Amino acid sequence: MSIPPTGELPVYSMTARDELAIKTPDALLNGQSTVDVIHSCIPDIKNAWDMPVVDLDAVLISIRQATYGNKMDYVSVCPHCQYKNEHTADLGMIMSLVSCPDFDTTLRVGALEFYFKPETFRTYNANSMRNFEEQRLIQSIANDSISDEEKENQFTVMFKKLLDMTVNKIADNVAAIKTSDGDTIVDPGHIVDFFHNCDKTMWNSIKDHLEKLGSANPIKELDVACDNDNCKKEYKAPLVFELSNFFG
């Protein structure tokens, strides 16, 4: 990434080509459209694949602001009465709430000290694609006209892969593990092996810490009220920033 002297990256509006890119399903699925649009609109970001995924929301919001302005219409369904409500979000206000989780704080669990790092967009996208494929395979197995025994065997294999993905996702956010002897483990393969074999207490401590980091960003949902005259109840509406629906 190239940071100008001002410390701020210029953001340009999407071109007609960018608009076409975000309407290409395959390119959206594999992340290429997202990367291409970021490179086009924020040229100082030289390799969006290696961008910390915690920056993705701010990047997409800034691109939408440059292209369409500060207002964004979106729809949510009231969980109380299932009424479909239309809202308008102020992206300028939302951007003011964006914050970056503190990955510099270490966590000590027993005799070990853990150092953390943000997941890259490359890793995030790869995990999302694998999860999508595994879920599709599970659905396919459930619908296949094969014996119950064969289904059980295939489900066992699929669930093992999903478990491995969960473990690997945790390991992807750990930069290093420091032992009581002063040794520091930084090899990604060794870190993955550690999490595949650690005890439940250690696992839960790391998972809880990462979940707190993930919840530090307050822009995932907004407080809204139902427009249905027979309801009018308040609820939290999820706000998702993805190219497939964010720029539609």
C-alpha positions as CSV (number, residue, x, y, z in Angstrom):
1,M,0.0,0.0,0.0
2,S,1.2,3.5,-0.8
3,I,0.3,6.0,1.9
4,P,0.3,9.7,0.7
5,P,1.9,12.4,3.0
6,T,-1.6,13.4,4.2
7,G,-2.2,9.9,5.6
8,E,-5.4,9.6,3.6
9,L,-6.1,7.5,0.5
10,P,-7.9,9.2,-2.4
11,V,-11.1,7.3,-3.4
12,Y,-12.6,7.5,-6.9
13,S,-16.1,6.6,-8.0
14,M,-16.7,3.3,-9.8
15,T,-16.4,3.2,-13.6
16,A,-18.8,1.5,-16.0
17,R,-16.4,-1.4,-16.1
18,D,-16.5,-1.6,-12.3
19,E,-20.3,-1.7,-12.4
20,L,-20.2,-4.6,-14.8
21,A,-17.6,-6.4,-12.6
22,I,-19.9,-6.5,-9.5
23,K,-22.6,-8.1,-11.6
24,T,-20.5,-11.1,-12.5
25,P,-21.5,-13.9,-10.1
26,D,-18.4,-16.1,-10.6
27,A,-16.0,-13.1,-10.1
28,L,-17.9,-12.1,-7.0
29,L,-17.8,-15.6,-5.5
30,N,-14.0,-15.9,-5.9
31,G,-13.3,-12.4,-4.7
32,Q,-11.8,-11.1,-7.9
33,S,-14.5,-8.5,-8.5
34,T,-14.0,-7.1,-5.0
35,V,-10.2,-6.8,-5.6
36,D,-10.6,-5.3,-9.0
37,V,-13.0,-2.6,-7.9
38,I,-10.8,-1.7,-4.9
39,H,-7.8,-1.4,-7.2
40,S,-9.8,0.8,-9.6
41,C,-11.3,3.1,-7.0
42,I,-8.4,3.3,-4.5
43,P,-5.3,2.9,-6.7
44,D,-3.0,3.5,-3.7
45,I,-4.0,0.0,-2.4
46,K,-1.6,-2.0,-4.6
47,N,-2.7,-5.5,-3.5
48,A,-6.2,-5.8,-2.0
49,W,-5.8,-9.6,-1.6
50,D,-3.3,-8.9,1.3
51,M,-5.4,-6.1,2.8
52,P,-6.6,-6.7,6.4
53,V,-10.2,-7.9,6.2
54,V,-11.0,-5.6,9.1
55,D,-10.5,-2.7,6.7
56,L,-12.9,-4.1,4.1
57,D,-16.1,-2.4,5.4
58,A,-14.5,1.0,5.5
59,V,-13.1,0.6,2.0
60,L,-16.4,-0.5,0.5
61,I,-18.3,2.3,2.3
62,S,-15.9,4.9,1.0
63,I,-16.2,3.6,-2.6
64,R,-20.0,3.7,-2.3
65,Q,-19.9,7.2,-1.0
66,A,-17.7,8.4,-3.8
67,T,-20.0,6.7,-6.3
68,Y,-23.5,7.3,-5.0
69,G,-23.2,9.8,-2.1
70,N,-23.8,9.4,1.6
71,K,-27.3,7.9,1.6
72,M,-28.0,4.2,1.1
73,D,-31.4,2.6,1.0
74,Y,-31.8,-0.9,2.3
75,V,-34.5,-3.3,3.5
76,S,-34.9,-5.3,6.6
77,V,-37.6,-7.7,7.9
78,C,-39.1,-7.1,11.3
79,P,-38.4,-10.2,13.5
80,H,-41.7,-9.5,15.4
81,C,-44.2,-9.3,12.6
82,Q,-42.2,-10.2,9.5
83,Y,-43.1,-6.9,7.9
84,K,-40.6,-5.7,5.2
85,N,-39.3,-2.3,6.2
86,E,-37.4,0.2,4.0
87,H,-34.7,2.3,5.6
88,T,-32.1,4.9,4.6
89,A,-28.6,4.7,6.2
90,D,-26.3,7.7,6.6
91,L,-22.9,6.3,5.4
92,G,-21.1,9.4,6.7
93,M,-22.4,8.7,10.2
94,I,-21.6,5.0,9.9
95,M,-18.0,5.8,8.7
96,S,-17.6,7.9,11.9
97,L,-18.2,4.8,13.9
98,V,-15.7,2.6,12.1
99,S,-12.9,1.5,14.4
100,C,-10.0,-1.0,14.1
101,P,-9.7,-3.8,16.6
102,D,-6.6,-3.8,18.9
103,F,-4.5,-6.6,17.5
104,D,-1.4,-5.4,19.4
105,T,-2.7,-6.6,22.8
106,T,-1.4,-10.0,23.6
107,L,-3.2,-12.7,25.6
108,R,-1.6,-14.9,28.2
109,V,-3.2,-18.3,28.8
110,G,-1.3,-20.4,31.3
111,A,2.3,-20.4,30.5
112,L,1.8,-19.2,26.9
113,E,1.5,-15.8,25.4
114,F,-0.4,-15.3,22.2
115,Y,0.2,-12.6,19.6
116,F,-2.6,-11.8,17.1
117,K,-2.9,-10.4,13.5
118,P,-5.8,-9.5,11.3
119,E,-7.0,-12.0,8.7
120,T,-6.2,-10.9,5.1
121,F,-8.9,-10.6,2.5
122,R,-7.1,-13.5,0.6
123,T,-7.5,-15.8,3.6
124,Y,-11.0,-14.6,4.4
125,N,-12.2,-15.1,0.9
126,A,-10.6,-18.6,0.6
127,N,-12.3,-19.7,3.8
128,S,-15.6,-18.3,2.6
129,M,-15.3,-20.2,-0.7
130,R,-14.4,-23.4,1.1
131,N,-17.3,-23.1,3.5
132,F,-19.6,-22.4,0.5
133,E,-18.4,-25.5,-1.3
134,E,-18.6,-27.7,1.8
135,Q,-22.2,-26.5,2.6
136,R,-23.2,-27.2,-1.0
137,L,-21.7,-30.7,-0.9
138,I,-23.5,-31.4,2.4
139,Q,-26.8,-30.4,0.7
140,S,-26.0,-32.5,-2.3
141,I,-25.2,-35.6,-0.2
142,A,-28.5,-35.1,1.7
143,N,-30.4,-35.2,-1.6
144,D,-28.4,-38.0,-3.3
145,S,-30.1,-41.4,-3.7
146,I,-27.4,-43.4,-2.0
147,S,-27.6,-45.7,1.0
148,D,-27.8,-44.3,4.5
149,E,-24.5,-45.9,5.3
150,E,-22.8,-44.1,2.4
151,K,-24.4,-40.8,3.4
152,E,-23.2,-41.2,6.9
153,N,-19.6,-41.9,5.7
154,Q,-19.7,-38.8,3.4
155,F,-21.2,-36.6,6.1
156,T,-18.4,-37.7,8.5
157,V,-15.8,-36.6,5.9
158,M,-17.6,-33.3,5.3
159,F,-18.0,-32.4,9.0
160,K,-14.3,-33.2,9.6
161,K,-13.4,-30.7,6.8
162,L,-15.7,-28.1,8.4
163,L,-14.0,-28.7,11.8
164,D,-10.6,-28.3,10.2
165,M,-11.7,-25.0,8.6
166,T,-12.9,-23.7,12.0
167,V,-9.5,-24.6,13.6
168,N,-7.6,-23.1,10.7
169,K,-9.6,-19.9,10.9
170,I,-8.6,-19.4,14.5
171,A,-4.9,-20.2,13.7
172,D,-5.0,-17.6,10.8
173,N,-5.5,-14.9,13.4
174,V,-2.5,-15.9,15.5
175,A,0.8,-14.3,14.6
176,A,3.0,-16.0,17.2
177,I,2.9,-18.1,20.4
178,K,5.6,-17.4,23.1
179,T,6.4,-20.2,25.5
180,S,7.5,-19.9,29.1
181,D,11.1,-20.7,28.0
182,G,11.1,-17.6,25.8
183,D,10.8,-19.5,22.5
184,T,8.5,-17.9,19.9
185,I,6.5,-20.0,17.5
186,V,5.8,-18.2,14.3
187,D,5.6,-21.0,11.7
188,P,2.0,-21.1,10.4
189,G,2.0,-24.9,10.1
190,H,3.2,-25.3,13.7
191,I,0.5,-22.8,14.9
192,V,-2.2,-24.8,13.1
193,D,-0.9,-28.1,14.7
194,F,-1.0,-26.4,18.1
195,F,-4.7,-25.6,17.7
196,H,-5.5,-29.0,16.4
197,N,-4.1,-30.5,19.6
198,C,-4.7,-27.9,22.4
199,D,-7.2,-28.4,25.2
200,K,-10.7,-27.0,25.5
201,T,-9.7,-24.3,28.0
202,M,-7.0,-22.9,25.8
203,W,-9.2,-23.1,22.7
204,N,-12.1,-21.3,24.3
205,S,-9.8,-18.5,25.6
206,I,-8.4,-17.8,22.2
207,K,-11.8,-18.0,20.5
208,D,-13.4,-15.7,23.0
209,H,-10.6,-13.2,22.6
210,L,-11.0,-13.2,18.8
211,E,-14.7,-12.9,19.1
212,K,-14.3,-9.7,21.2
213,L,-11.9,-8.3,18.6
214,G,-14.5,-9.1,15.9
215,S,-17.3,-7.4,17.9
216,A,-15.3,-4.2,18.3
217,N,-16.8,-2.8,15.1
218,P,-20.2,-1.4,15.9
219,I,-21.5,-1.0,12.3
220,K,-22.9,-4.5,11.8
221,E,-26.4,-3.5,12.7
222,L,-28.6,-0.4,13.2
223,D,-31.4,0.3,15.6
224,V,-34.6,0.7,13.6
225,A,-38.4,0.7,14.3
226,C,-41.0,-1.3,12.4
227,D,-43.3,0.8,10.1
228,N,-46.2,-1.6,10.4
229,D,-49.0,0.3,12.3
230,N,-49.9,-2.9,14.1
231,C,-46.3,-3.5,15.3
232,K,-44.1,-0.4,15.7
233,K,-41.6,-2.4,17.7
234,E,-37.9,-1.6,17.7
235,Y,-35.2,-4.1,16.5
236,K,-31.7,-4.3,15.3
237,A,-31.4,-4.5,11.5
238,P,-28.2,-6.1,10.1
239,L,-26.2,-4.0,7.8
240,V,-24.0,-6.1,5.4
241,F,-21.4,-4.6,3.1
242,E,-20.9,-7.0,0.2
243,L,-20.5,-6.1,-3.5
244,S,-23.3,-8.4,-4.4
245,N,-25.9,-6.3,-2.6
246,F,-24.1,-3.2,-1.4
247,F,-23.8,-1.6,-4.8
248,G,-27.0,-2.9,-6.3
